[in-house]
Amino acid sequence: MASRHLSRSIVLQSLYEWDFYDKKHNLRTITERNIKDFGPGLEELNFIWSLIDGIEKHLVELDKIIEKAAPEWPIAQIAVIDRNVLRIGLLELLYSDKTEVPPKVAINEAIELAKTFSGPTSGKFINGVLGTVYKQLETSE
């Protein structure tokens, strides 16, 4: 598994646990444990921390974007895994360096996470939401 994909998987697993327990546990502590458990020897930890820090910083904004892009799905009704895959994908789509993570890579990585960790239709749902946001970005530029 490529290092960045593994990093995203660790971030997703950390966000899942954090979100599952209503954000009552420290996300950094959860992430540190998951790095030890799932990413021993992983050298590039800055990528993980940039995603974690970005999601914590922009959580309210990311959730509003999800609700706007998927109005028939209130944020609380979206499966915990899918909600957090969307947060990762949106963070990369909106806030990452486009030369480092092109938009189509951010979308594809989110779809792959959904296919790996969620249900059979999650990939299509993730693609639909992120595709909607990406089209709006292209239109506004």
N, C-alpha and C positions, 0 to 999 in steps of 0.2 A: 504494500500500500504506500503510495507516495506520501511524502512528509506533510505536505499541506492538506491532503485529504484526511490523513490521520489526525492532524491538528484540528480540522473542522469537526471530525467525529468526536474528539475529546471535548471540544467546546459544546457540541450538541448534547452529549451525555451529561455534562455539567449543568447546562441550562435546563435540561429536562428535570434533573433532581431538584434544582433550585426552584423551578416553577411548580413542580409537583407538590412541594411542601410550602406553597404560597410565599415563596421568597423569604422564609423565616430563618434560613441558614445562610451563612456567609458564602457567597459565590466564589470568592478567591480560595477559600479553604477547600470547598468541593472540587474546584478545578485543580488545585495542587495535588489532592489525593488521586484524582483521575489521571493526571499526568504520570504519577508514580505507577498506577495500576495498568494503564493502557498504553503509555508512551515511554517506557524506560529506554534511555539512550537517545531519545528524540532531542536533536540538537537545536533546532530553531524554535525556541519557546516564545520569542517576541511576537510571532504571528498569533499564537493562542491568546496571549495577553492583550494584543491590540483588538481582537474580536470581543473578548470578555469585557474589556474596558469600554469599547464602543457601544456594546449592547446595553451595558449599565447606564452609560451617559445618555443614550438616545432612546431608551426603552419606551417612554410615553409616545414619542414621535413615531417610532417604528410601528407601535400598535395602532396608532391612528391611521397610518398609511395602509396597514393591513385591513382595517375596518372599511376604509374608503374603497380599496381595490376589490374587496370581497364583501359587499354590503349585506348579502343574504346570510353571512356567517359572522355573528358577533364574536369578538375575540375569545370570550369565555367558552364558546361552543366549538371552537376549533380544537382538534386533538392536540394535546400538549406537545407531542413530537412535531407535528406539522407547524404549530405556532412558532416553535423555536427554530425550525428549519427556515421558516419565512424571515424570522428576525436576523438570522445569519446572512441569508441571501440578500435581504434588503440592505443590511449594513454594508456588505461588500458592493452592492450595486450603487448605492448612493454616496458612500463615504470613502471608499477605497481609491487608491491611486489606479487609474484606468490602464496605465502602462503595466502595472504589476498584476492586476486582476481585471481583465477586460470584462465588460458586462455579460457577454455570452458565457464566459467561463464561470462567473458568479452564479448565473442561472443554472447552468449545467451541473455544477457542484451541488447546489441545493436540491436539484431533482435527484441526483444520485444518492444523497443523504436520505431523502424521503423514500426512495426505492429500497434502500438497505434497512432503514430503521422503522418504517411506518407501513401502512396498509397498501393494498394493491392499487388504489386509485389516488393515493397521495401524490405521486409524481405528476399526474395530470393537474391536480389542484395547485400544487406549488408552481408548476409551469404557467398555469393560467394567471395566478396572482402576480408573480414576478414579471411575466410577459406584459401584463397590463401596465404595471409601473414603468417598465422599460420603454414601452410605446409612448407613454406620457412624457418621459424624459426626452426621448427623441423629438417629440413634437415641440417641447418647450425650448429646445436648444437651437 
